[in-house]
């Protein structure tokens, strides 16, 4: 029997960011994606000029948002439009 793995959004984000992007954390506790890697790893399907604009206009995210524990998939309890 397989033991259920407890994942948090932080662990998923950190695993993704470690292998793809380097997120930057500011002293204020907010994070953003490294603009130097933004186009290659986050917006590769866009023209370079558009990706550069997006990289420079990112909205900072509170790093603590990635510590949320997910216990149930939202689609199981929030059946919108069904």
Protein Blocks (a to p, Z undefined) as FASTA:
>chain_A
ZZdddddfklmmmmmmmmmmccdddfkopacddfklmmmmmmmmbcfklmmmmmmmcccd
dfklmmpccfbdfklmmcghZZ
